[in-house]
Amino acid sequence: MSAGAASGAAGADPADGPVARLTGLVAALRDHGFGIGTGETVDAGLALEAVGFADRERAREALAATLLHGERQRPVFDRVFDLYFPAKVTVPGTETEEGAGAGSGDGGAAGLAGLRERVAEALAAGDTALLDRLAAEAVAGYGGYGSGPGTDGWSSYRTLSRLRPETLLARVRAARTAAGRAPDFTDRLLDDEIRRAVEDFRERVRTEARRRVADRQGRDRVARRAVAGTADRVDFLLAGREQLDELRRTVRPLARKLATRLAARRRRASRGEIDLRRTLRGSLSTGGVPVRPVMRRRRPGRPELVLLCDVSGSVAGFAQFTMVLVQALHDQFGRVRAFAFVNRVDEVTGLLARGAPDPAGLGERILAEASLTGWHGQSDYGTALDGFVERYADALGPRTVVLVLGDARTNRADPRPESLRLIAERARRVHWLNPEQPSLWGTGDSVAPLYAGLVDMRPCRDARQLGELIGRLLPV
């Protein structure tokens, strides 16, 4: 394996050898939720032995083929792989990394302008090897911010904020056009291609910064703390736009998985439970041995589901994603009704069923067409619960399961728990999914402990946890 990986393979220290790196890689991936067993780890070791260490990318593909279970895991795998099997890039004039970091930014404006020009030329030429070297040079020259034992020492954010590669689009476009490398389509296609190349270079800078931090703080620590997990493990309240976009693409696969799980539970439940009295009575003909158990058949009928969702502020993304997910599962229930609120509640079942299952588009439709606010735009759970009981009590019944989605932050308004108590009395079951971590319940304007005393409240912070809760809590 080239450069850094080769040094790991040939090094005399077993703690830094290929076996230690492979087991560290597997452990880090497991921490990110990857289901990797012992057999798959052994297969990965055999694959490394077969492909060797001369070609780093070949080793990457061999490990990906043996350890990954889906394409969505690949971005996380690549970032972790780059930490445990890094490509050491030699940057002229920076033989010692600590020396380079101490002089971060010493090149001044002229040096930065020259680096930007070389980055633009490399982007126009599509020279990946040169882009790797330039990323290393950029981090070494402009990403260092300290060398003390308590600091990271290298920052991709600091590097990119000074280099600003996203501003090179016009320069790269002109260079590609002059060199005859521009595609014969439209300027928009060319700009999209350049933007992808720029984002790829930004990721190279992030990779180099993580590698340098890992050299100082240890690969295991950085792999667990500095590498973002898969979209289904991203905190709803902390997800950025790109992460939410990726999360939206998981709606359909997650819905299919949950539908299969719920259907399996329904098949098992349809068999019913053993009728002990009739079984013992029938066993009299066989000497008291219950050879033929008699089942108490379950009455047919699917549960009805009601969603009551706070769509204000940071919890809106969580509520929208959950509504679209449940709508994709509507065949598993007798009826699904959805209600949204900020400080007024309105039924949005029709909006939810209309068009493609896109959480972003759904949120815009709800805010534009539903009546959710009164005299202010802040969430008011008490008023919303009162309004639901007053206007939509007919949605509740002995077969109804209610899912309340929200953080239970009332902005100091009256929480009116008696309305939630009435909902719990009329419905078959009420589950409250709270996207905040339990340690924050009851802090500030949160009345989560009050509501948790009336209904079953559970933390639900990411898509994986949401899928597990829906698959486990909802009746069949």
Salt bridges, closest charged atoms under 4 A:
ASP16 OD2 - ARG21 NH2 3.12
ASP16 OD1 - ARG219 NH1 3.03
ASP31 OD2 - ARG224 NE 2.34
GLU40 OE2 - HIS69 NE2 2.53
GLU57 OE2 - ARG56 NH1 3.42
GLU57 OE1 - ARG60 NE 2.98
GLU61 OE2 - ARG74 NH2 2.70
ASP78 OD1 - ARG60 NH1 3.22
ASP78 OD1 - ARG74 NE 2.85
ASP82 OD1 - ARG56 NH2 2.58
ASP82 OD1 - ARG60 NH2 2.79
GLU97 OE2 - ARG211 NH2 3.14
GLU98 OE2 - ARG216 NH2 3.97
GLU117 OE1 - ARG171 NH1 3.02
ASP132 OD1 - ARG204 NH1 2.58
GLU137 OE2 - ARG118 NH2 2.75
GLU166 OE1 - ARG202 NH1 2.92
ASP191 OD1 - ARG173 NE 2.93
ASP192 OD1 - ARG195 NH1 3.43
GLU193 OE2 - ARG176 NH1 2.65
GLU199 OE1 - ARG202 NE 3.60
GLU199 OE2 - ARG206 NH1 3.14
ASP200 OD2 - ARG204 NE 2.89
GLU203 OE2 - ARG79 NE 3.36
GLU203 OE1 - ARG206 NH1 3.08
GLU203 OE2 - ARG210 NH2 3.10
GLU208 OE2 - ARG211 NH2 2.70
GLU208 OE2 - ARG212 NE 2.75
ASP215 OD2 - LYS88 NZ 3.27
ASP215 OD2 - ARG211 NH1 3.14
ASP220 OD1 - ARG224 NH1 3.94
ASP232 OD2 - ARG464 NH2 3.23
ASP235 OD2 - ARG461 NH2 2.52
ASP245 OD1 - ARG248 NH1 2.67
GLU246 OE2 - ARG72 NH1 3.01
GLU246 OE1 - ARG249 NH2 2.57
ASP275 OD1 - ARG296 NH2 3.85
GLU304 OE1 - ARG335 NH2 3.44
ASP331 OD1 - HIS330 NE2 2.94
GLU347 OE1 - ARG337 NH2 2.90
GLU369 OE2 - ARG354 NH1 3.29
ASP386 OD2 - ARG416 NH1 2.54
ASP394 OD2 - ARG337 NH1 3.62
ASP414 OD2 - ARG416 NE 3.99
GLU436 OE2 - ARG409 NE 2.80
ASP445 OD1 - ARG409 NH1 2.90
ASP456 OD2 - HIS431 ND1 2.87
ASP456 OD2 - ARG458 NE 2.78
